[in-house]
């Protein structure tokens, strides 16, 4: 069964990444409000794409949630790709996709991790029990690929041709990605896999009464691994967005057509976090941050 699922995921992701290859040319992208690191920030999540079955609903939802503005672009193959901005900073791309033939939800957030060499990382993934979902390809601002880890979680790898957005540009703010973590059913095995594929140095810590694995690179915590909070949940990479008031943001998500999967609770990071799904089913977390 797992092999069948992987095959379906691979075919679907290849189709999706064909859209990513149509990203806007650098000349059309105004990055004057951003700054970039001279050296690659290996292990950092440097970009996030929303693959969505309903791009109109997604624009309405995320515009209403976070105040994003959108820039439509068209690539060489005429494929649509929508860039989202928070203020003067690009924060995500929106990739339209068709519903899957098997009826499973196609919409999801797809993070991209900075790696030294995309081809080396995907080769390592294949030899470490993972699956290459989409082979390495050049896009407008670098080189990307996507892999499926041994538990079935999907993640991208990237090497930017203009440098990685630096930590000042991506500092936590409302409406921006503030953290990325893997919900895993086998955190120890997952930590070993990502250490091999992306060069992370896993650090097990005790956090809020439970064990948590930090994924460290070049002396900085870049992502995390959390044991799945509910039995039966599939492993997935969870993208977390900053909000000023998690209770209000959770209500707003529902009013904009989203679904609340895990409401704020004293048991979930001291009432500062919730998990919701957008109108097309993509899952995201909302994390209250200090102003």
C-alpha positions in Angstrom: 0.0 0.0 0.0 2.8 2.4 0.9 4.4 1.9 -2.5 1.1 2.6 -4.2 0.7 5.8 -2.3 4.3 6.9 -3.1 3.7 6.3 -6.8 0.6 8.5 -6.8 2.4 11.2 -4.8 5.3 11.2 -7.2 3.2 11.6 -10.3 1.2 14.4 -8.7 4.2 16.2 -7.5 6.0 16.1 -10.8 3.0 17.8 -12.4 3.0 20.4 -9.6 6.7 21.1 -9.9 6.2 21.6 -13.7 4.3 24.7 -12.6 7.1 25.8 -10.3 9.4 25.8 -13.3 7.3 28.6 -14.7 8.2 31.0 -11.9 8.7 34.6 -12.9 12.0 35.8 -14.3 14.1 37.6 -11.8 13.7 40.9 -13.7 10.0 40.9 -12.8 10.5 40.4 -9.1 11.2 43.5 -6.9 13.3 42.3 -4.0 14.4 45.8 -3.0 12.6 45.4 0.4 14.5 42.2 1.2 18.1 41.4 2.0 20.0 38.2 1.1 22.9 36.3 2.7 26.1 36.2 0.7 26.6 32.6 1.8 23.8 30.0 1.7 22.0 29.6 5.0 22.0 25.8 4.8 19.1 24.1 6.5 16.9 27.2 6.5 13.4 27.1 5.0 13.9 29.8 2.4 10.6 29.6 0.5 7.1 28.1 0.8 4.7 27.3 -2.0 1.0 26.7 -1.5 -0.2 24.1 -4.0 -4.0 24.7 -4.2 -7.0 23.4 -5.9 -8.8 26.7 -5.6 -6.4 29.6 -6.1 -9.3 32.2 -6.0 -10.4 31.0 -2.6 -6.8 30.9 -1.5 -6.1 34.5 -2.4 -9.3 35.6 -0.6 -8.4 33.5 2.5 -4.8 34.5 2.9 -5.4 38.1 1.9 -8.1 38.3 4.6 -6.0 36.4 7.1 -2.7 38.1 6.7 -3.2 41.2 4.5 -1.1 39.7 1.7 -1.0 41.3 -1.7 -0.5 39.2 -4.8 1.5 39.5 -8.0 0.4 37.3 -11.0 3.2 35.9 -13.1 3.4 33.7 -16.2 6.2 31.5 -17.1 7.5 30.2 -20.5 4.9 27.4 -20.7 2.1 29.9 -19.9 1.6 28.3 -16.5 0.2 30.6 -13.7 2.2 31.3 -10.6 1.1 33.9 -8.0 3.6 35.6 -5.7 2.4 36.6 -2.3 3.8 39.6 -0.4 3.6 40.7 3.2 4.4 44.4 3.1 7.6 44.6 0.9 8.6 41.0 1.4 7.8 38.1 -0.7 6.5 35.3 1.6 5.1 32.5 -0.6 4.0 31.3 -4.0 0.6 30.0 -5.0 0.5 27.1 -7.5 -2.8 26.1 -9.0 -3.4 22.4 -9.4 -6.3 20.2 -10.5 -8.1 17.9 -8.1 -6.5 14.4 -7.8 -8.1 11.5 -9.6 -8.0 9.4 -6.4 -10.0 11.9 -4.5 -7.3 12.7 -1.9 -6.7 16.4 -1.1 -4.1 17.9 -3.4 -3.8 21.2 -1.6 -0.8 21.6 0.8 1.9 23.9 1.9 5.3 22.8 0.5 8.4 24.3 2.3 11.8 24.4 0.6 15.0 24.0 2.6 18.3 25.6 1.5 20.9 22.9 0.7 24.5 23.0 -0.6 23.6 20.9 -3.7 20.1 19.9 -4.7 21.3 16.9 -6.8 23.4 15.5 -3.9 20.5 15.9 -1.5 18.0 14.0 -3.6 20.5 11.3 -4.3 21.0 11.0 -0.5 17.2 10.9 0.0 16.9 8.0 -2.4 19.7 6.0 -0.7 18.3 6.7 2.8 14.8 5.2 2.3 13.1 8.3 0.8 11.6 8.8 -2.6 12.5 11.4 -5.2 9.1 13.0 -5.9 10.4 15.4 -8.6 13.9 15.5 -10.0 16.1 18.5 -9.8 15.3 21.3 -12.2 16.3 24.9 -12.8 13.7 27.6 -12.1 13.8 31.4 -12.4 15.8 31.9 -9.2 17.7 28.7 -8.7 17.4 25.0 -8.6 14.7 22.9 -6.8 13.5 19.4 -6.3 11.0 17.6 -4.0 11.4 14.4 -1.9 9.1 12.2 0.1 10.6 10.9 3.3 10.2 7.3 4.5 7.0 8.2 6.4 5.5 9.9 3.4 6.0 13.6 4.3 6.8 15.9 1.4 9.4 18.6 1.4 11.4 20.6 -1.2 15.1 21.3 -1.4 16.5 24.4 -3.1 19.7 26.2 -4.0 19.0 29.9 -4.6 21.0 31.7 -7.4 20.6 35.2 -5.7 21.3 34.2 -2.1 19.0 33.1 0.7 16.7 35.6 2.4 18.6 36.5 5.5 17.4 36.2 9.1 16.5 40.0 9.3 14.2 39.7 6.2 12.5 36.6 7.6 12.3 37.7 11.3 9.0 36.6 12.9 6.1 38.9 12.2 2.4 38.6 11.9 1.5 37.2 8.5 4.8 35.5 7.8 6.2 32.0 8.3 7.7 31.8 11.8 8.5 28.1 12.1 8.4 24.8 10.2 8.2 21.4 11.9 7.7 17.8 10.9 4.8 15.9 12.6 6.4 12.5 12.7 5.3 9.0 13.9 9.0 8.1 14.4 11.0 11.2 15.4 14.3 9.3 15.9 14.2 7.8 12.4 13.1 11.1 10.9 16.0 12.9 12.6 18.4 10.4 11.2 17.0 10.8 7.7 17.1 14.5 7.6 20.6 14.6 9.1 21.8 12.5 6.1 19.8 14.3 3.4 20.1 17.9 4.6 23.0 17.9 7.0 21.0 18.8 10.1 22.5 18.2 13.5 19.4 17.0 15.5 19.2 18.1 19.1 16.7 16.4 21.4 15.3 18.8 24.1 12.5 18.7 26.6 9.9 21.2 25.6 6.6 21.9 27.4 6.7 18.6 29.2 7.6 16.5 26.2 10.4 15.6 23.9 11.1 17.7 20.9 13.9 17.5 18.3 15.5 20.7 17.0 17.1 20.5 13.6 20.2 22.7 13.8 22.4 23.9 11.0 25.4 26.2 11.2 24.7 26.8 14.9 21.0 27.9 14.4 17.8 26.0 15.0 16.1 25.9 11.6 13.2 23.5 12.0 11.8 20.9 14.4 10.4 17.4 14.7 7.4 16.7 16.9 5.8 13.4 17.6 2.4 13.4 15.9 -0.1 14.6 18.5 -2.9 12.3 17.4 -2.9 8.6 16.6 -3.6 7.9 12.9 -2.3 11.3 11.6 0.0 11.0 8.6 3.4 12.4 8.8 3.5 15.9 7.4 5.6 19.1 7.4 3.6 21.8 9.2 4.0 25.5 8.2 3.4 28.0 11.0 2.4 31.6 10.5 2.7 34.4 13.0 -0.5 36.1 14.3 -1.0 38.9 16.9 -3.9 37.1 18.6 -4.3 33.4 18.0 -8.0 33.2 19.3 -9.0 36.1 17.0 -7.0 34.7 14.1 -8.6 31.3 14.5 -12.1 32.8 14.4 -11.1 34.8 11.3 -9.9 31.7 9.6 -13.2 30.1 10.1 -15.1 33.1 8.9 -13.0 33.1 5.7 -14.1 29.6 4.8 -11.4 27.6 6.7 -11.8 24.8 9.2 -10.5 24.7 12.7 -8.7 21.4 13.2 -7.1 22.1 16.6 -8.4 25.2 18.5 -6.3 27.2 20.9 -6.0 25.3 24.2 -3.9 25.6 27.4 -2.6 22.1 26.5 -1.3 23.3 23.2 1.7 25.6 23.7 0.0 27.5 26.5 -3.0 28.7 24.4 -0.8 30.3 21.8 -1.3 28.0 18.8 -4.0 26.5 16.6 -4.1 24.4 13.5 -6.5 25.2 10.7 -7.2 24.2 7.1 -7.7 26.7 4.4 -10.8 26.5 2.1 -9.2 24.0 -0.2 -7.8 21.8 2.6 -4.2 22.9 3.0 -3.2 22.7 6.7 -1.3 25.4 8.5 -0.6 26.5 12.0 -1.2 29.9 13.6 1.3 30.9 16.3 0.8 34.0 18.5 3.9 36.1 18.6 4.9 39.1 20.7 4.8 42.4 19.0 
